Amino acid sequence: MDDEKMVRQANQIAQYFSAYPEDRAKEGVRGHIRKFWEPRMRTQLINYAGAGGEGLHPLVLWAATQLQDEAGQPV
């Protein structure tokens, strides 16, 4: 998937969860991406965030960091 589409999809998830309290929103974004995104998409997101994450919602940036830690992937 191209980066622009990935950013748009990730930000839509963050926008949905942003109505919740911060802790719930963070876990919602991370959980959704972990559960519904295939490994290649998660890796793409982690790498994109590690390269600066231009345009990503702050909740997505947080989730990408958490997913990276879970996967043990260097960025």
N, CA, C and O atoms as a GROMACS GRO file, in nm:
protein
  300
    1MET      N    1   0.086  -0.116   0.000
    1MET     CA    2   0.000   0.000   0.000
    1MET      C    3   0.091   0.123   0.000
    1MET      O    4   0.198   0.123   0.061
    2ASP      N    5   0.047   0.227  -0.069
    2ASP     CA    6   0.131   0.346  -0.069
    2ASP      C    7   0.117   0.419   0.064
    2ASP      O    8   0.017   0.405   0.134
    3ASP      N    9   0.220   0.497   0.098
    3ASP     CA   10   0.225   0.563   0.228
    3ASP      C   11   0.106   0.656   0.252
    3ASP      O   12   0.053   0.661   0.363
    4GLU      N   13   0.066   0.728   0.150
    4GLU     CA   14  -0.045   0.823   0.165
    4GLU      C   15  -0.174   0.751   0.209
    4GLU      O   16  -0.245   0.798   0.298
    5LYS      N   17  -0.202   0.638   0.148
    5LYS     CA   18  -0.321   0.562   0.183
    5LYS      C   19  -0.309   0.506   0.325
    5LYS      O   20  -0.406   0.507   0.401
    6MET      N   21  -0.190   0.459   0.360
    6MET     CA   22  -0.168   0.405   0.493
    6MET      C   23  -0.189   0.513   0.600
    6MET      O   24  -0.254   0.489   0.701
    7VAL      N   25  -0.134   0.632   0.576
    7VAL     CA   26  -0.150   0.743   0.669
    7VAL      C   27  -0.299   0.778   0.684
    7VAL      O   28  -0.348   0.797   0.795
    8ARG      N   29  -0.369   0.784   0.573
    8ARG     CA   30  -0.511   0.817   0.576
    8ARG      C   31  -0.589   0.714   0.658
    8ARG      O   32  -0.672   0.750   0.742
    9GLN      N   33  -0.563   0.587   0.634
    9GLN     CA   34  -0.634   0.481   0.708
    9GLN      C   35  -0.601   0.484   0.857
    9GLN      O   36  -0.691   0.473   0.941
   10ALA      N   37  -0.474   0.499   0.890
   10ALA     CA   38  -0.434   0.503   1.030
   10ALA      C   39  -0.495   0.624   1.100
   10ALA      O   40  -0.541   0.613   1.213
   11ASN      N   41  -0.497   0.738   1.033
   11ASN     CA   42  -0.554   0.858   1.093
   11ASN      C   43  -0.705   0.847   1.110
   11ASN      O   44  -0.760   0.905   1.204
   12GLN      N   45  -0.773   0.774   1.023
   12GLN     CA   46  -0.916   0.752   1.040
   12GLN      C   47  -0.943   0.672   1.168
   12GLN      O   48  -1.039   0.698   1.240
   13ILE      N   49  -0.858   0.574   1.194
   13ILE     CA   50  -0.871   0.496   1.317
   13ILE      C   51  -0.850   0.588   1.437
   13ILE      O   52  -0.928   0.585   1.533
   14ALA      N   53  -0.746   0.669   1.432
   14ALA     CA   54  -0.717   0.761   1.542
   14ALA      C   55  -0.830   0.862   1.561
   14ALA      O   56  -0.865   0.895   1.674
   15GLN      N   57  -0.885   0.910   1.453
   15GLN     CA   58  -0.994   1.007   1.462
   15GLN      C   59  -1.114   0.945   1.534
   15GLN      O   60  -1.177   1.010   1.618
   16TYR      N   61  -1.144   0.822   1.503
   16TYR     CA   62  -1.255   0.752   1.570
   16TYR      C   63  -1.229   0.743   1.721
   16TYR      O   64  -1.316   0.777   1.801
   17PHE      N   65  -1.110   0.698   1.759
   17PHE     CA   66  -1.081   0.676   1.900
   17PHE      C   67  -1.049   0.805   1.975
   17PHE      O   68  -1.046   0.803   2.098
   18SER      N   69  -1.026   0.915   1.908
   18SER     CA   70  -0.991   1.040   1.976
   18SER      C   71  -1.105   1.094   2.062
   18SER      O   72  -1.082   1.181   2.146
   19ALA      N   73  -1.226   1.045   2.044
   19ALA     CA   74  -1.339   1.088   2.126
   19ALA      C   75  -1.335   1.026   2.266
   19ALA      O   76  -1.403   1.073   2.357
   20TYR      N   77  -1.256   0.921   2.282
   20TYR     CA   78  -1.244   0.852   2.410
   20TYR      C   79  -1.140   0.921   2.498
   20TYR      O   80  -1.061   1.001   2.449
   21PRO      N   81  -1.140   0.890   2.628
   21PRO     CA   82  -1.031   0.939   2.714
   21PRO      C   83  -0.897   0.892   2.657
   21PRO      O   84  -0.890   0.788   2.591
   22GLU      N   85  -0.791   0.967   2.684
   22GLU     CA   86  -0.661   0.944   2.619
   22GLU      C   87  -0.611   0.800   2.632
   22GLU      O   88  -0.571   0.740   2.532
   23ASP      N   89  -0.613   0.744   2.752
   23ASP     CA   90  -0.562   0.607   2.768
   23ASP      C   91  -0.642   0.507   2.686
   23ASP      O   92  -0.584   0.418   2.623
   24ARG      N   93  -0.773   0.522   2.685
   24ARG     CA   94  -0.859   0.433   2.607
   24ARG      C   95  -0.836   0.454   2.458
   24ARG      O   96  -0.837   0.358   2.380
   25ALA      N   97  -0.816   0.578   2.417
   25ALA     CA   98  -0.791   0.608   2.276
   25ALA      C   99  -0.661   0.544   2.229
   25ALA      O  100  -0.655   0.485   2.121
   26LYS      N  101  -0.557   0.557   2.310
   26LYS     CA  102  -0.428   0.497   2.274
   26LYS      C  103  -0.440   0.346   2.257
   26LYS      O  104  -0.395   0.289   2.158
   27GLU      N  105  -0.503   0.283   2.356
   27GLU     CA  106  -0.518   0.138   2.348
   27GLU      C  107  -0.610   0.096   2.234
   27GLU      O  108  -0.590  -0.009   2.174
   28GLY      N  109  -0.709   0.178   2.205
   28GLY     CA  110  -0.798   0.148   2.093
   28GLY      C  111  -0.727   0.148   1.960
   28GLY      O  112  -0.746   0.059   1.877
   29VAL      N  113  -0.644   0.250   1.938
   29VAL     CA  114  -0.569   0.259   1.812
   29VAL      C  115  -0.471   0.144   1.802
   29VAL      O  116  -0.464   0.076   1.700
   30ARG      N  117  -0.394   0.124   1.907
   30ARG     CA  118  -0.294   0.015   1.904
   30ARG      C  119  -0.363  -0.120   1.885
   30ARG      O  120  -0.319  -0.200   1.803
   31GLY      N  121  -0.468  -0.144   1.959
   31GLY     CA  122  -0.538  -0.271   1.949
   31GLY      C  123  -0.599  -0.296   1.811
   31GLY      O  124  -0.592  -0.406   1.758
   32HIS      N  125  -0.657  -0.192   1.755
   32HIS     CA  126  -0.717  -0.206   1.622
   32HIS      C  127  -0.612  -0.239   1.518
   32HIS      O  128  -0.629  -0.331   1.438
   33ILE      N  129  -0.502  -0.165   1.520
   33ILE     CA  130  -0.396  -0.189   1.421
   33ILE      C  131  -0.336  -0.328   1.442
   33ILE      O  132  -0.310  -0.400   1.345
   34ARG      N  133  -0.314  -0.367   1.566
   34ARG     CA  134  -0.256  -0.499   1.594
   34ARG      C  135  -0.350  -0.610   1.549
   34ARG      O  136  -0.306  -0.712   1.495
   35LYS      N  137  -0.478  -0.592   1.572
   35LYS     CA  138  -0.575  -0.697   1.543
   35LYS      C  139  -0.613  -0.707   1.395
   35LYS      O  140  -0.630  -0.817   1.343
   36PHE      N  141  -0.628  -0.593   1.328
   36PHE     CA  142  -0.685  -0.594   1.194
   36PHE      C  143  -0.587  -0.565   1.080
   36PHE      O  144  -0.620  -0.592   0.964
   37TRP      N  145  -0.471  -0.513   1.110
   37TRP     CA  146  -0.373  -0.488   1.004
   37TRP      C  147  -0.281  -0.607   0.991
   37TRP      O  148  -0.234  -0.662   1.091
   38GLU      N  149  -0.255  -0.647   0.868
   38GLU     CA  150  -0.164  -0.759   0.846
   38GLU      C  151  -0.021  -0.716   0.881
   38GLU      O  152   0.008  -0.597   0.885
   39PRO      N  153   0.068  -0.813   0.906
   39PRO     CA  154   0.204  -0.780   0.948
   39PRO      C  155   0.278  -0.683   0.855
   39PRO      O  156   0.351  -0.596   0.902
   40ARG      N  157   0.260  -0.697   0.724
   40ARG     CA  158   0.329  -0.605   0.632
   40ARG      C  159   0.284  -0.462   0.653
   40ARG      O  160   0.365  -0.369   0.647
   41MET      N  161   0.155  -0.443   0.677
   41MET     CA  162   0.103  -0.308   0.699
   41MET      C  163   0.156  -0.251   0.831
   41MET      O  164   0.190  -0.133   0.839
   42ARG      N  165   0.161  -0.334   0.935
   42ARG     CA  166   0.215  -0.288   1.063
   42ARG      C  167   0.362  -0.250   1.049
   42ARG      O  168   0.405  -0.148   1.103
   43THR      N  169   0.438  -0.331   0.977
   43THR     CA  170   0.579  -0.301   0.955
   43THR      C  171   0.595  -0.171   0.877
   43THR      O  172   0.681  -0.090   0.909
   44GLN      N  173   0.512  -0.152   0.776
   44GLN     CA  174   0.518  -0.028   0.698
   44GLN      C  175   0.490   0.092   0.789
   44GLN      O  176   0.559   0.194   0.780
   45LEU      N  177   0.390   0.081   0.874
   45LEU     CA  178   0.356   0.189   0.966
   45LEU      C  179   0.471   0.217   1.062
   45LEU      O  180   0.508   0.332   1.083
   46ILE      N  181   0.527   0.113   1.121
   46ILE     CA  182   0.640   0.128   1.214
   46ILE      C  183   0.756   0.198   1.145
   46ILE      O  184   0.816   0.290   1.201
   47ASN      N  185   0.789   0.155   1.024
   47ASN     CA  186   0.900   0.216   0.950
   47ASN      C  187   0.871   0.360   0.914
   47ASN      O  188   0.959   0.446   0.923
   48TYR      N  189   0.748   0.388   0.873
   48TYR     CA  190   0.709   0.524   0.836
   48TYR      C  191   0.717   0.616   0.959
   48TYR      O  192   0.769   0.728   0.950
   49ALA      N  193   0.667   0.568   1.071
   49ALA     CA  194   0.674   0.648   1.193
   49ALA      C  195   0.819   0.672   1.235
   49ALA      O  196   0.855   0.781   1.280
   50GLY      N  197   0.902   0.569   1.219
   50GLY     CA  198   1.043   0.582   1.254
   50GLY      C  199   1.119   0.678   1.166
   50GLY      O  200   1.223   0.731   1.206
   51ALA      N  201   1.067   0.702   1.046
   51ALA     CA  202   1.131   0.795   0.952
   51ALA      C  203   1.074   0.936   0.967
   51ALA      O  204   1.096   1.022   0.881
   52GLY      N  205   1.002   0.960   1.076
   52GLY     CA  206   0.948   1.094   1.099
   52GLY      C  207   0.797   1.096   1.112
   52GLY      O  208   0.742   1.180   1.182
   53GLY      N  209   0.730   1.004   1.045
   53GLY     CA  210   0.585   0.992   1.058
   53GLY      C  211   0.506   1.112   1.011
   53GLY      O  212   0.403   1.146   1.070
   54GLU      N  213   0.553   1.177   0.907
   54GLU     CA  214   0.485   1.297   0.857
   54GLU      C  215   0.337   1.273   0.832
   54GLU      O  216   0.299   1.181   0.760
   55GLY      N  217   0.255   1.357   0.894
   55GLY     CA  218   0.111   1.352   0.873
   55GLY      C  219   0.036   1.255   0.962
   55GLY      O  220  -0.087   1.252   0.958
   56LEU      N  221   0.107   1.176   1.043
   56LEU     CA  222   0.038   1.081   1.130
   56LEU      C  223  -0.017   1.150   1.254
   56LEU      O  224   0.048   1.237   1.313
   57HIS      N  225  -0.137   1.112   1.291
   57HIS     CA  226  -0.201   1.160   1.414
   57HIS      C  227  -0.115   1.117   1.533
   57HIS      O  228  -0.055   1.009   1.529
   58PRO      N  229  -0.106   1.198   1.637
   58PRO     CA  230  -0.025   1.160   1.753
   58PRO      C  231  -0.061   1.025   1.815
   58PRO      O  232   0.026   0.955   1.865
   59LEU      N  233  -0.188   0.988   1.811
   59LEU     CA  234  -0.226   0.856   1.862
   59LEU      C  235  -0.165   0.745   1.779
   59LEU      O  236  -0.128   0.640   1.832
   60VAL      N  237  -0.155   0.766   1.650
   60VAL     CA  238  -0.095   0.665   1.562
   60VAL      C  239   0.055   0.656   1.587
   60VAL      O  240   0.112   0.547   1.589
   61LEU      N  241   0.119   0.770   1.606
   61LEU     CA  242   0.263   0.769   1.637
   61LEU      C  243   0.289   0.692   1.766
   61LEU      O  244   0.384   0.613   1.773
   62TRP      N  245   0.206   0.714   1.866
   62TRP     CA  246   0.221   0.641   1.992
   62TRP      C  247   0.202   0.491   1.968
   62TRP      O  248   0.281   0.410   2.015
   63ALA      N  249   0.097   0.457   1.896
   63ALA     CA  250   0.068   0.315   1.869
   63ALA      C  251   0.183   0.249   1.792
   63ALA      O  252   0.219   0.135   1.821
   64ALA      N  253   0.238   0.320   1.696
   64ALA     CA  254   0.349   0.264   1.617
   64ALA      C  255   0.469   0.235   1.706
   64ALA      O  256   0.536   0.134   1.689
   65THR      N  257   0.497   0.323   1.801
   65THR     CA  258   0.607   0.302   1.895
   65THR      C  259   0.581   0.178   1.979
   65THR      O  260   0.672   0.097   2.001
   66GLN      N  261   0.459   0.163   2.026
   66GLN     CA  262   0.423   0.047   2.107
   66GLN      C  263   0.432  -0.082   2.025
   66GLN      O  264   0.482  -0.184   2.074
   67LEU      N  265   0.384  -0.078   1.903
   67LEU     CA  266   0.389  -0.196   1.816
   67LEU      C  267   0.533  -0.233   1.784
   67LEU      O  268   0.567  -0.351   1.774
   68GLN      N  269   0.616  -0.132   1.767
   68GLN     CA  270   0.759  -0.158   1.741
   68GLN      C  271   0.820  -0.230   1.861
   68GLN      O  272   0.893  -0.328   1.845
   69ASP      N  273   0.790  -0.181   1.981
   69ASP     CA  274   0.844  -0.244   2.102
   69ASP      C  275   0.797  -0.389   2.115
   69ASP      O  276   0.875  -0.477   2.153
   70GLU      N  277   0.671  -0.414   2.083
   70GLU     CA  278   0.615  -0.549   2.090
   70GLU      C  279   0.684  -0.643   1.991
   70GLU      O  280   0.710  -0.760   2.021
   71ALA      N  281   0.712  -0.589   1.872
   71ALA     CA  282   0.770  -0.671   1.765
   71ALA      C  283   0.921  -0.683   1.780
   71ALA      O  284   0.983  -0.771   1.720
   72GLY      N  285   0.981  -0.594   1.860
   72GLY     CA  286   1.126  -0.595   1.874
   72GLY      C  287   1.197  -0.554   1.748
   72GLY      O  288   1.311  -0.595   1.724
   73GLN      N  289   1.130  -0.471   1.666
   73GLN     CA  290   1.189  -0.428   1.540
   73GLN      C  291   1.269  -0.300   1.560
   73GLN      O  292   1.220  -0.205   1.621
   74PRO      N  293   1.390  -0.296   1.509
   74PRO     CA  294   1.462  -0.170   1.508
   74PRO      C  295   1.407  -0.080   1.396
   74PRO      O  296   1.365  -0.128   1.291
   75VAL      N  297   1.407   0.048   1.422
   75VAL     CA  298   1.361   0.142   1.318
   75VAL      C  299   1.477   0.224   1.272
   75VAL      O  300   1.462   0.309   1.185
   0.00000   0.00000   0.00000
